[in-house]
Amino acid sequence: MKYARHFTPSLFLSLVHVCLVQANYAPYFFDNGARSTNGNMALLSLSEDTPVGTHVYTLNGTDPEGDPVTYDLTYEAGSRRYFSVDKNLGNVTLIEELDREKEDEIEVIVSISDGLSTVSEKVRILVMDANDESPEFINTPYIVEVPENTPSSSSIFKIEAIDKDTGSGGSITYFLQNIHANKFTIDRHSGVLRIKTGVTLDYEKSRTHFVVVVAKDGGGKLRGDNKVFSATTTVTINVEDVQDTPPMFIGTPYYGYVYEDTLAGSEVLTVVALDGDRGKPNSIHYCIVNGSEGSFEISNTTGAISVIKSPNQLKKEVYELKVKASEISQEGDTSDHVFAMVIIRVVDLNNHPPTFYGENGPQNRFELTMYEHPPEGEILRGLKITVNDSDQGANAKFNLRLVGPGGIFRVVPQTVLNEAQVTIIVENSAAIDYESSKVLTFKLLAIEVNTPEKFSSTADIVIRLLDTNDNVPKFSSDYYIARIPENSPGGSNVVAVTATDPDSGLWGEIKYSIYGTGADLFLIHPSTGIIYTQPWAVLDAEVNSKYNFYVKAEDTDGKYSLAEVFITVLDVNDHSPEFNENIQEKTMIIGSPVKIEAIDQDAEEPNNIVDYSIMQADPANVFDIDQSTGEIKLKSYIRSLDIIHNITKNKDCIWSLVVQAKDRGSPSFSTTAVLKIDITEETLHKGPMAAFLMQTKDNPMKALGVLAGVMGIMVLITIMISTAMFWRNKRSNKVMPVRRIIKKRQMPPSRTVRMEWLKFKRPSNAAEKFVIEEDVKSLHNENSNNNIQVVPVPPASPLPPPPPALAPRSDTPAWRVPTVSGSLTPKHVIKPPKNKCHGSTHNALVSELKMRFEKRNAAFGEPHI
């Protein structure tokens, strides 16, 4: 029983497995019809213009058991692979370009597999046509032979083209390019080429015609667009000649000449006639119809005309022969003919060239002597020339011309028949110039006009010129520029002017002279043109550095020209700097510089540029001087008199400096001077008044005058304000109290109003403003009555201070600095002694003015009410 229980499950599984194996079914494709895009690819059709890489179909099938299936494409051996397939998805892709004209059906074996069973089917894929082919002409090239007498509208050739496409893309129509320009038409469907109606061919006019034929298909789709293709070919139509044109003479009209030395039997000329039918021409027969008069004959086959008499036996000068040319057919018959006129002239032989004759016979050189610049149109009467040609008629006609410098002379006549007297006429008088050419040489040329030999002869014309005074002296320049140093001695050369006169002899000799307002200091050598200074002349660039005058060049006949001379006198450093005005004494306020100035009278830089320096000072380390401006100032560390007192034991603040002014010329000149500097320190409080007083320290009268003027202006302003307030109170209806009563307050603040009476500015000397300020008690209107006004009392005008007792005299001569190198000793001027810094007259004046000014301010003070 145990064995039986163990055996039963194994047997059952084996039976189930056998049943499953026996139940496996093969997969299969779906058949979805001809227009389906998926299935087994049966009845699939593709256009041949389908792009490579296009997804063209999807293989689709199933397995009855539902197992996954795979797909595959195979081809027969030797077949081209056009498609590839995705084994899992069944997507079929075009991988090779299709061409219906090469292969219109493709056989493919498609298969489906479920892993156990595989089902394969052979399918045919149809390749559909696209219009991708152009028409092609067959049996080319096309060459057609057509007789010229073929009737119009006749068919002469059939053109054929094929197109490998089907349908409309394979249908062909024909037409001609430039149909209006040719003589043919074509049937658009059959391709038959015909001669146009009413048109004939002519071999003599055109032997070959080229016709361009176009073959065009009916058009069709190609890659989605409608395409039309065409092709062209050229048909060569050769026109065959037919005997239908008469002969014609070549090279007409015919002229022949019989000369005096022509022999009897000599050929005169040959006429040529050709059959008008050039394709198969007939032979030509020649004969003279009339006009020969027994003097000429013609060759029947060649057309050569010969004279059969000697020239002296010919009775006429001109013979007109009528010649006939006839066609001879191959059978010997005479058919068409044509006539031509032949003119034969009996002429004299051209065997004599033109010849020139003088008074004594043939001559080939003629000479003449004449003055230069004769009048235009004048005939050269000294030349007696005759020219002659012994031939007759046209052989004796020749031209005359002069060969040489053009435009000077002309010859008359210019055309001669047989003989003439030669006349030469002046045409350009200016070109006949002795200075340019003393001898003029020409060739007189006589050359035949209408003869083939063109015989010629020449004669030399030599004209010798005589000089006249026809030129004006000419300077080498219109102006001359010269430079000369101012220290040049008298008689120094300045510049040489040059003029030329091309005339010969005395007419070419030149005399120089100068004139003009600037020529007084100068002379000129009359023959060499050298300009030099007068022996007594002294040039000074500081007085006059520019001279301008004219120089004249004159020949012996009085003809002259002018040039302008510009002379610049160059500055030389011959002046020393000179100090201007009186620099012997300066007052220096600590913190403000003093300035010295020297002027150099030289005219130009660097001779007149002055540099300043301190040559000697004791002590030496107190002052600095600006080299360019001449400003002298204390060293930067000196800010008070105490510092100066510490530097030196000398308590006197009047110090002497030796200053130098030196120019930059070469050699350089310098001037020295002794400068006394009074060093002071400002004693007033800083302000405009103090600055003004310090600036007017040296001129106390000036300060008094300014103060008096200021006081007068203040009085005038006070009067005007009082008058205005009076008239205002008079018009008002209210009673104006004289004073305001204000309750007394504890510790009333003192309030003042500062009124600026005047600001006086002097732009010339005063560097500060002179300001006078007054304190006036301010009044407060507690009742807000604007009519209450206080008229200030005008100040009394102060008396001017007495003039200082030691003021310098106005007639004291000014101290000037000499301009020669070396030290300067100032002239003695009576001045009060200055022993101490604060004891000078100027300081006393400043103190007195300050005191008076403070008293005046105190007088205007108003007590509080």
C-alpha positions, 0 to 999 in steps of 0.5 A: 500500500505504501508503494502504491501511495508513492507511485500515484503522484509521479504517474499523474505528473507524467501523464499531465506533461505528455498531455501538454506536449501533445496540445502545443499549437503553431503560431500564425500571421494575421491576414488583414487584407491588401491595404493593411499596414500589419499582418503577413505583408501579403499584397503589400505595394510600395512606391519606388520613391519611398525613402530608405529608413521608412517604416513600411509595414508591421508583421503581426501574428499570435500564438494560440497558447499565448506564448510570445512570438518573434518575427524574421525576414529571409531572402532567397540566395542571390537576392538583394535585401531590401527590408529589415525587421524588429524581431520582437515588435515586427516593424519592417524598415526599408534599407535599400533604395527601390527602383521599379525599372530594375525590379518591380517585384520583391520576394520575401520569406516572412516567419513567425515563431513561438520558440517551439514552432516556426511558420514561414510564408513567401510573400511578393511585394509590388514596387509601384512606379514613380516619375523618376525617369527622364525621356531618352532619345534613341538612335542618335545622333540625328543627321538628315539630308534634304534636297533644297527643292523639297516642298513645304510641309513635307515630312523629312524625319521622325524622332523617337524618345522613350521613358521607362516610367509608366502612366503619364510619366511614361507618355512623351510629347515633342516640341522645338525650341525657337520655333519662330526662328527656324523653318521646321515644325514637329508633330507633338505626339509622333515626333515627325519633323516637317518643313513649315508650310510656305517655307522653302529651303535654299542651299545658296543661303543656308546649307545647314540647319540645326534644330533643337528638339525637346521631349517632355514626359506627362509628369507624375508624383515623385516624393510627394511632388509633381515632377515633369522631366524633359530631354533635348537633342539636336537634329542636323539638317543638311540642305542638298544643292539642286541646279536652280541658280545662275552663275555670278561674278566674283570681285566686281567691279573689274578695273584693269590698267595698261601702262606705257611699258606693257608688252603685247600679249600681256595679261591685264586682269582675270575675271572669275564667275562661279556657278550659283549652285555650289553643291554640284557646280557646273563649269563656266565659259567666258567670252567678250560680247563687245567693247574690245575693238580688237585690242583685247581677248579673254580665255574661255576657261580661265577668264584671263583678259590680255592686251593684244596690241602695244600701248602706243597702238591703243587709240582710247584711254579707257576701254569698257568690255562686256564679258559673258559667263555661261554654265555648261552642264555635264551633258555639254549644254549651255544653260544660265549665264550672267554679264559683267563690265570690265573697265581697262584704263591706259595710263602713263607709267609713274616713273618720276618722283617729285623734285625740288628746285631753287633759283639755279636748278634742282636743290635739296637744301635751303637756308635763311637768316632772320630775326627771332619772333617775326609776326605771325602770318609773315611769309619767309620771302628769303626762301625761293622753292619750286616743286615739280613732278614730270608724270601725268595725271594721278601720278603727278599728284602729291602732298607737301608737309613740313617735318620738324618742330610742330606748329611753328610754320606751315607750308602752302599749298599742301596738295600739288598737281604737277608743279607749284611755288612753295610758300612757308608762313609763320604760324607760332611767333613765340616758338621762334626764339633765339634763346631756345634754339639758334638754328631751326631745321625742318624737312620739306617732304613731297609724297605722291598721293594716289600712286602705288609706288608713293614716290617722295623726295625731301629738302632741308630747310635751315633757318638761322635766328638773330637775337633781339632784346625780347627777355626781361631780367628774371630773379631766381626768386620772387623774394629773398629772406636774410638774417644778420646779427645786430652787432655786425659791423658796417659794410657786412654782406647780407644776401646775394640776389641773382637775376638772369637775362638770356639775351645775348650781348649788351642786352643780357647785361644786368644792373642791380639797384635797391629802393624802398623805405627799408633800404636806407641802411643797405647798399647793393653791388650793381653787377654782382647783386650782393647786398651789404650794410652801409659803412656807417650803419648800426643795426639794433634789433631792439630799435628795428628788427625787420627791414623790407625793400625792393631790388631791381634788375635792369638790362641796358635797354631799360627792361627790368623786374623786381624782387622783394627782400626781407631782412631780419636783424638777429638779436644779440645779448648786448643789454644787461637787466635794469631794475625798474623804479626805486628798489633800494628800500622795501617794507616787509610784513612777516608772512607777506613777500616783497617783489623786485623787478628788472627789465632786459631791453634785448629783443628776443628770448632768452636774451631778455629772460631774467633770473633773480638771486640773492648774492649776499645777505647777513645772516644768509639763512633768512630770505628766499627769492623766487628765481623767475618772479623776483619775490623775496620772502622770509624762510618758512620757519620765521613767523615773528620778530622774536625768531629773527632776534634769536637768529641775530643779535642785531635788533635793527630790523632794517637789513641789506641784501645784495640781489642780482638780476641775470639774463639767460643770453650767451654771454650772460649779463647781470646787474646787482643792487643793494636792497634794504628791507624793513621787517615789521610785524602787524600790531593791529587786530586782524581785520580789513581796517588793519590790512588797509592801514598796513598797506597805506603805511607808506602813504599816510595822506592816502589813508586820511583821504580815504577816511574822510571820504568814508565819513562823508558817505556815512553822513550822507546816508544818515541824512537820507534815512532821516529824511525818508523816515520824517516824510513817512511819519508826516503822512501817517495819522498816528502820533508817533512817540518820541520814546518808547516806555518799556517796563524795567525787567530784571537783568535786561539783556544788552542787545545791540544792532551792528550796522554795516555803514560802508564797505569800501574796496580799492582794486588798485592798491588795497588788498582788503576791504575797509569796513566801518562798523557801528553799534546801535541799540536795538529797539524792540516794538512790543506793540507791533507798531511798525510806524515806530522808528528811531532815527540815528544821529548822524556822526560828526565828521572827524578832522583829518590828521596833520601831515607827518613832519618828516614826509619825503619831498615830492620833488625828490628824484627817483632812484634808478638802477643802472643797466651795466654789470656790477654793483649799484650804489643808490643815490642819496635820498634824505630820509628819516633815520630808522633805528628801531622796528617800531619807531618809524614814522609809518608806525606812528601814523598807523597808531595815530589813525587807529586811536582816532578811529576808536574815539569815533566809534566810542562817540557814536555809542548810544546808552540803553533806554 
